[in-house]
Amino acid sequence: MNKRFLTGTVIVLGLLLSGCSTKADALAEAEAATDTAVVEPSPTSVPEAGECLACHTDKQRLIDTAKPEEEGGEAESKGVG
Amino acid sequence: MAPLEPWEKVLVDHETFSQTDHGELTCIQCHGGTNIADKDQAHADMIASPSSQPDVYCAECHEAEVAAYPNSLHNTQAGYWTAINTRNGNIPEDHPELNQMFNNHCATCHTTCGECHVSQPENVGGGLFTGHVFEKTPPMTRSCTACHGSRVGNEFLGKNEGITGDVHFREARMSCVKCHEGADLHGTADAALASDHRLSGAEDPKCIDCHAEVASGTDGIDMHAQHGDGEELSCQVCHSVTYTSCDGCHVAVSETSGNPFFETEATYTTFFIGRNPIQSEDRPYKYVPVRHVPVATTSYEYYGENLLTNFDALPTWVYATPHNIQRFTPQNASCESCHGNAEIFLTADKVQAVELSANQNVIVNTIPGPVDLYLAAMPQPADHTNLLTDSCISCHTEGIRNAPIFPETHIEFSNDSCSGCHKLP
């Protein structure tokens, strides 16, 4: 009976230790994966704006495409504001 | 300030801007829109003024300033509402009309972070300062005096014909932020401490923060020794010169264009010393320069009848801090410039009849007499220290407790003016 008990205990402990080892390895792998994800910037996270700058740095293009401005809200005002 | 051309308002200096912290962001990160050549499609859903949502676009880096912004007078415009509500009498039924008026005419002065730090205020047409480069210190004439121009700006820069600009600008080339520091302009994150008017709370900046020798009486100037105690006169009484006042502003909406507009009846220059209508521990001065503000009983009549039913609750000649400080002024040239000179004081004859009641606590009824009178005046006994200053006639009319009865020549003096001559030891 003692022999059976000892054998059983060894098997159970072995399984438990094996389980812990697997879990620890998995956590380490997950953390490593998470670290990697934070450090590496996503290549698509920053929106491109080349067309914006192409126009807004080109004086002539801005002149050509500008809409006539409407009269200001208080253009009919008289006197000092 | 000359308005910018439409293209000029939105031209980006990418070479310079890209070297700055804000230049590390792409256009779309702050302004939205789409990266496409077609203008209309590119601008669809674009955010022209990201800082109108400072908690979304500015707070990540400028946490303290964004926390203060909701309470800043540049955002709340609380000073307007303090005056409007007081003159209205806080009548809830009038608020729809007053709100409409405010939104049409006053709210245009509301200021975002960007309107001080990257572009000219919308109120003066907008437009980037320097190719979208953010300026930690707003450029004075394109930001501060673009809005605060018709009075403060013109006075400070010497743009009023024949009147010299402020010595701090003229001689020392100081800009607004030299005195009005960022923390003052940004306000406080504590809503309980938020200002309801630009003159509420402690006087900040204060002249003696830099000119401490005046208050201590150690500069050897006789007039400072007499008046520099900070109790009787604000510094501007002696050191500012003629400034602008306005009358009769009326607001309405144009029948032809549908745009709101205003019209002021008169603009003129004056220099009048009045009684301080907001005398307090923070601003104890008895006399201050006073400026006429353009409010009239009918200013808002386009929006409704009797919207200013409590008109007399506030003066129309208000505490002023003219920004045209000079070392030498007509009034500090001699004692007689003020003493015995009714011309320099806001007396009742200079106030419109309809505004007499509103200005009762500003009008000067008794002109300070000749200096000889002051020098000959008997000082108060030492045991008068604990007496109320306004209680002199209680004893000195009837001779109670053997008090000397004041002479007939004093009959026109007001009760609160005794200590002006009869100083405590």
HADDOCK unambig.tbl for C-alpha pairs under 7 A between the chains (distance, minus, plus):
assign (segid A and resid 47 and name CA) (segid B and resid 26 and name CA) 6.85 0.50 0.50
assign (segid A and resid 47 and name CA) (segid B and resid 28 and name CA) 6.27 0.50 0.50
assign (segid A and resid 47 and name CA) (segid B and resid 29 and name CA) 6.74 0.50 0.50
assign (segid A and resid 48 and name CA) (segid B and resid 26 and name CA) 6.88 0.50 0.50
assign (segid A and resid 48 and name CA) (segid B and resid 35 and name CA) 6.38 0.50 0.50
assign (segid A and resid 49 and name CA) (segid B and resid 26 and name CA) 6.05 0.50 0.50
assign (segid A and resid 49 and name CA) (segid B and resid 27 and name CA) 5.87 0.50 0.50
assign (segid A and resid 49 and name CA) (segid B and resid 28 and name CA) 6.29 0.50 0.50
assign (segid A and resid 49 and name CA) (segid B and resid 35 and name CA) 5.21 0.50 0.50
assign (segid A and resid 50 and name CA) (segid B and resid 35 and name CA) 6.74 0.50 0.50
assign (segid A and resid 51 and name CA) (segid B and resid 35 and name CA) 5.43 0.50 0.50
assign (segid A and resid 51 and name CA) (segid B and resid 36 and name CA) 5.57 0.50 0.50
assign (segid A and resid 51 and name CA) (segid B and resid 37 and name CA) 5.50 0.50 0.50
assign (segid A and resid 52 and name CA) (segid B and resid 35 and name CA) 6.26 0.50 0.50
assign (segid A and resid 56 and name CA) (segid B and resid 10 and name CA) 6.53 0.50 0.50
assign (segid A and resid 56 and name CA) (segid B and resid 11 and name CA) 5.16 0.50 0.50
assign (segid A and resid 56 and name CA) (segid B and resid 12 and name CA) 5.49 0.50 0.50
assign (segid A and resid 57 and name CA) (segid B and resid 11 and name CA) 5.70 0.50 0.50
assign (segid A and resid 57 and name CA) (segid B and resid 12 and name CA) 5.15 0.50 0.50
assign (segid A and resid 57 and name CA) (segid B and resid 13 and name CA) 6.42 0.50 0.50
assign (segid A and resid 57 and name CA) (segid B and resid 14 and name CA) 6.79 0.50 0.50
assign (segid A and resid 59 and name CA) (segid B and resid 7 and name CA) 6.69 0.50 0.50
assign (segid A and resid 59 and name CA) (segid B and resid 11 and name CA) 6.60 0.50 0.50
assign (segid A and resid 62 and name CA) (segid B and resid 7 and name CA) 5.20 0.50 0.50
assign (segid A and resid 63 and name CA) (segid B and resid 7 and name CA) 5.46 0.50 0.50
assign (segid A and resid 66 and name CA) (segid B and resid 6 and name CA) 6.59 0.50 0.50
assign (segid A and resid 66 and name CA) (segid B and resid 7 and name CA) 6.62 0.50 0.50
assign (segid A and resid 73 and name CA) (segid B and resid 259 and name CA) 5.25 0.50 0.50
assign (segid A and resid 73 and name CA) (segid B and resid 260 and name CA) 5.94 0.50 0.50
assign (segid A and resid 74 and name CA) (segid B and resid 259 and name CA) 6.49 0.50 0.50
assign (segid A and resid 74 and name CA) (segid B and resid 260 and name CA) 5.66 0.50 0.50
assign (segid A and resid 74 and name CA) (segid B and resid 261 and name CA) 4.49 0.50 0.50
assign (segid A and resid 76 and name CA) (segid B and resid 261 and name CA) 5.77 0.50 0.50
assign (segid A and resid 77 and name CA) (segid B and resid 261 and name CA) 4.74 0.50 0.50
assign (segid A and resid 77 and name CA) (segid B and resid 262 and name CA) 4.76 0.50 0.50
assign (segid A and resid 77 and name CA) (segid B and resid 263 and name CA) 5.51 0.50 0.50
assign (segid A and resid 78 and name CA) (segid B and resid 262 and name CA) 6.38 0.50 0.50
assign (segid A and resid 78 and name CA) (segid B and resid 263 and name CA) 4.59 0.50 0.50
assign (segid A and resid 78 and name CA) (segid B and resid 264 and name CA) 6.37 0.50 0.50
assign (segid A and resid 79 and name CA) (segid B and resid 263 and name CA) 5.72 0.50 0.50
assign (segid A and resid 79 and name CA) (segid B and resid 264 and name CA) 5.00 0.50 0.50
assign (segid A and resid 80 and name CA) (segid B and resid 150 and name CA) 6.71 0.50 0.50
assign (segid A and resid 80 and name CA) (segid B and resid 264 and name CA) 6.51 0.50 0.50
assign (segid A and resid 80 and name CA) (segid B and resid 267 and name CA) 6.91 0.50 0.50
assign (segid A and resid 81 and name CA) (segid B and resid 150 and name CA) 6.93 0.50 0.50
